[in-house]
Amino acid sequence: MTAWREGKVREQVTSSDMTRATVVALVFAAGLCGSAFAQNAPTDAQPQLDTPHTDTAPDSAMPQDVPPQFLQPQEAPAQAPAVPPQRQNADDAAGAMIGTWEFSNADHDKICRLTFRGDAAAGGFKLDVDKNCPNVFPSTGTMVAWALDNYGDLRLLDASGKAVVELSEVESGMFDGFTPEEGRYILQTAAAAPMRSAADLVGDWAVSRGAGKPICTLTLANSPAGDALALKVKPGCDAAVLRVAPSAWRMDQGALVLLLGRGQTWQFEESDANTWQRVPESPDPILLQRQ
């Protein structure tokens, strides 16, 4: 009887342990299921984007909010205003006039030189007129300035800015004009002007000072004299000419050159077909005039 009771007690203990173990297992399983359900359950919170892990400093070390900085637009460097093509062409045309030009009649037997400058003057730019020009062309005596109009025509001006002579360009480096008093004019660059040859100048030439009487007569020959051409001094020459001892002559790029003693030279430029003037000019100019 006692053995039977002991067996029942052991059976009840074993059954109780198994029941307790089963309950623990069920609780554990329920916890796992609840956790999984909580993870998969929908939520009202907005999903968070994964961001790379960075070490963060405490709130006290965080910098204050700084407004965003925007780059200010850089101003383009100032540029000179574009020059209109018409103005540029006018400036180029005026620049091409600077220098010495030959002013002559149509037959080219009256010649003088005009020097066009870039200095401002009344109505245009400054004009220098050779001293001999008024003797050849009286109209040049009042010319002091020059200007080009909108059509490219050249105007030679007096002190009041009034045109004395107007010329039109007929080709590059050459202008043509006319007045009833003096006829047709030709203005061309010194480089474009036809050059005299030695044959054109052979003959007798009187030497004079300014408008005075001749003080000597020279005969220019076409026969060789060393590297130049022969020259003969006629009797009755002034002592001033004899002292410089002219002995030969030659042409040099359109200029007439007298070869003197001691290796010196006198150079003359054509004023007109019959008059050549020594250069550079002097207050008392020396002229050669054909006889």
C-alpha positions in Angstrom: 0.0 0.0 0.0 2.8 2.3 0.9 4.6 1.4 -2.3 1.6 2.2 -4.4 1.3 5.7 -2.8 4.9 6.5 -3.4 4.5 5.6 -7.1 1.5 7.9 -7.4 3.4 10.7 -5.8 6.3 10.3 -8.2 3.9 10.1 -11.1 2.3 13.4 -10.0 5.6 15.2 -9.6 6.8 14.1 -13.0 3.5 15.2 -14.6 3.8 18.6 -12.8 7.4 19.1 -14.0 6.4 18.3 -17.6 3.4 20.7 -17.4 5.7 23.5 -16.0 8.2 22.9 -18.8 5.5 23.0 -21.4 4.2 26.3 -20.1 7.7 27.9 -20.2 8.2 26.7 -23.7 4.8 28.2 -24.8 5.7 31.5 -23.1 9.1 31.6 -24.9 7.5 30.8 -28.2 4.8 33.5 -27.7 7.5 36.0 -27.0 9.3 35.2 -30.2 6.2 35.5 -32.2 5.2 38.8 -30.6 8.6 40.2 -31.4 8.4 39.2 -35.0 4.9 40.6 -35.3 6.0 43.9 -33.8 8.8 44.2 -36.3 6.5 43.5 -39.3 3.6 45.5 -38.1 2.8 48.7 -40.1 3.5 52.0 -38.3 2.5 55.6 -38.9 6.0 56.9 -38.6 7.8 57.9 -41.8 10.5 55.5 -42.9 14.0 56.7 -42.2 16.7 56.6 -44.9 19.8 54.7 -44.0 22.6 57.2 -43.5 26.2 56.5 -43.0 27.3 56.3 -39.4 29.1 59.3 -38.2 30.4 60.3 -34.8 28.3 63.1 -33.4 29.4 65.6 -30.9 27.3 66.6 -27.9 24.6 69.2 -28.4 26.7 71.8 -26.6 29.5 71.3 -29.2 27.2 71.5 -32.3 27.7 74.8 -34.3 24.9 77.3 -34.4 22.8 77.4 -37.5 24.6 79.4 -40.2 22.6 80.8 -43.2 23.7 79.4 -46.5 26.3 81.4 -48.3 25.7 82.3 -51.9 28.4 83.4 -54.4 27.9 86.9 -55.5 27.9 87.3 -59.3 31.2 88.6 -60.6 31.0 91.8 -62.7 32.5 91.4 -66.1 35.6 93.6 -66.7 34.7 96.9 -68.3 35.4 96.9 -72.0 35.8 99.8 -74.4 32.7 100.5 -76.5 32.9 99.0 -80.0 34.0 101.4 -82.6 31.4 101.6 -85.4 32.8 100.4 -88.8 32.1 103.8 -90.4 34.1 105.6 -87.7 36.9 103.1 -87.9 37.1 103.5 -91.7 37.2 107.3 -91.3 40.0 107.1 -88.8 42.0 104.8 -91.1 41.5 107.2 -94.0 42.6 110.2 -92.0 45.7 108.3 -90.7 46.7 107.4 -94.3 46.9 111.2 -95.1 49.6 111.9 -92.5 52.9 112.8 -94.2 54.2 114.8 -97.1 52.3 115.0 -100.4 53.1 116.6 -103.8 50.7 119.2 -105.0 50.9 120.0 -108.7 49.0 121.1 -111.8 47.8 118.6 -114.4 50.9 119.2 -116.6 53.2 118.6 -113.6 55.2 121.7 -114.4 54.1 123.5 -111.2 54.9 121.6 -108.0 55.0 122.2 -104.3 54.7 120.1 -101.2 52.1 120.0 -98.5 52.6 118.2 -95.1 49.5 116.7 -93.5 49.7 116.5 -89.7 47.5 114.8 -87.1 47.4 117.9 -84.7 43.9 119.4 -84.3 43.2 122.7 -86.1 40.2 124.8 -86.9 37.8 122.5 -88.8 40.2 119.5 -89.0 43.9 118.9 -88.7 47.0 121.0 -89.2 48.5 121.5 -92.7 52.0 122.8 -93.3 52.6 124.5 -96.7 56.0 124.8 -98.2 57.2 128.5 -98.3 57.5 128.3 -102.1 53.9 127.0 -102.6 52.2 130.5 -102.7 54.5 131.5 -105.5 53.3 128.5 -107.5 49.7 128.3 -106.4 48.5 131.5 -104.7 45.5 129.7 -103.2 47.8 127.8 -100.9 48.8 131.0 -99.1 45.7 130.8 -96.9 45.7 127.1 -96.3 46.3 126.1 -92.7 44.2 122.9 -92.1 42.7 119.9 -93.8 39.8 117.5 -93.3 38.0 114.5 -94.9 34.2 114.7 -95.3 31.8 111.8 -94.9 32.3 110.8 -98.6 36.1 110.7 -98.3 36.7 114.0 -100.2 39.6 116.1 -99.1 39.1 119.7 -98.1 42.0 122.1 -97.7 40.9 124.8 -95.3 41.7 128.4 -94.3 41.9 129.7 -90.8 38.1 130.1 -90.5 37.6 126.4 -91.5 36.3 127.3 -95.0 37.4 125.1 -97.9 39.9 126.7 -100.2 40.3 123.7 -102.5 38.3 120.5 -102.5 39.7 117.3 -104.0 38.3 113.8 -104.6 40.3 110.6 -104.4 40.7 109.0 -107.9 42.9 106.1 -106.7 44.8 105.1 -103.7 47.3 107.8 -102.9 46.0 110.3 -105.5 43.4 113.1 -105.3 42.1 115.4 -108.1 40.6 118.9 -107.8 39.8 122.0 -109.8 39.3 125.8 -109.3 38.5 128.2 -112.1 41.4 130.4 -111.1 44.2 127.8 -111.1 42.8 125.0 -113.1 43.2 121.3 -112.3 45.2 120.1 -109.3 46.8 116.7 -108.6 47.7 115.7 -105.1 49.7 112.5 -104.6 52.0 111.0 -102.1 55.6 111.9 -102.5 56.4 108.2 -103.0 53.8 107.9 -105.8 54.9 111.1 -107.6 56.9 110.5 -110.8 60.7 111.0 -110.2 62.8 113.2 -112.5 65.6 111.5 -114.2 69.1 113.0 -114.7 68.3 113.5 -118.4 65.4 115.8 -117.5 67.8 118.2 -115.6 70.7 118.5 -118.0 71.4 122.1 -118.9 72.1 125.5 -117.3 70.7 126.4 -113.8 71.0 129.7 -112.0 71.8 129.7 -108.3 69.9 132.4 -106.3 69.0 133.3 -102.7 65.3 133.6 -102.3 63.7 136.0 -104.8 67.0 137.7 -105.3 69.1 137.9 -108.5 71.1 134.9 -109.6 74.6 134.7 -108.0 76.0 131.9 -110.1 75.2 129.7 -113.1 75.9 125.9 -113.1 75.9 123.7 -116.1 74.7 120.1 -115.3 76.1 117.7 -117.9 75.1 114.1 -118.5 78.7 112.8 -118.8 80.2 110.7 -116.0 82.4 112.1 -113.4 83.5 109.3 -111.1 80.3 107.9 -109.4 78.3 111.0 -110.4 77.8 113.4 -113.4 79.9 116.3 -114.5 79.2 119.8 -113.4 80.7 123.1 -114.7 80.8 126.4 -112.9 80.4 129.3 -115.3 82.5 132.5 -114.9 81.2 135.3 -112.7 80.0 133.2 -109.8 79.7 134.7 -106.4 82.5 134.0 -103.9 80.0 132.2 -101.6 79.4 129.6 -104.3 83.1 129.3 -105.2 84.0 128.6 -101.5 81.8 125.5 -101.4 83.3 124.3 -104.7 80.6 122.4 -106.5 82.2 119.7 -108.7 79.6 117.1 -109.7 75.9 116.2 -109.3 73.6 113.2 -109.2 70.0 112.2 -108.6 69.1 110.4 -105.4 65.5 109.1 -105.1 64.0 112.1 -106.9 66.3 114.7 -105.2 69.0 116.6 -106.9 72.3 116.5 -105.1 75.3 118.8 -105.7 78.6 117.4 -104.6 80.8 120.0 -103.0 84.4 120.2 -101.7 85.4 118.5 -98.5 82.8 115.7 -99.0 79.8 118.0 -98.4 76.6 118.0 -100.3 73.6 120.3 -101.1 70.3 118.6 -101.6 67.4 120.1 -103.6 63.8 119.1 -104.0 61.6 120.1 -106.9 59.2 123.0 -106.3 58.1 123.1 -109.9 59.4 122.0 -113.3 61.9 124.9 -113.4 62.7 125.5 -109.7 64.4 123.3 -107.1 64.9 124.4 -103.5 67.6 123.4 -101.1 66.4 121.3 -98.1 66.1 121.6 -95.3 64.5 125.0 -95.7 66.2 128.0 -94.2 65.1 131.7 -93.7 67.2 132.5 -96.8 66.5 129.6 -99.2 68.9 128.7 -102.0 67.2 128.0 -105.3 68.2 126.4 -108.6 66.2 127.9 -111.5 66.4 126.6 -115.1 67.8 129.0 -117.6 
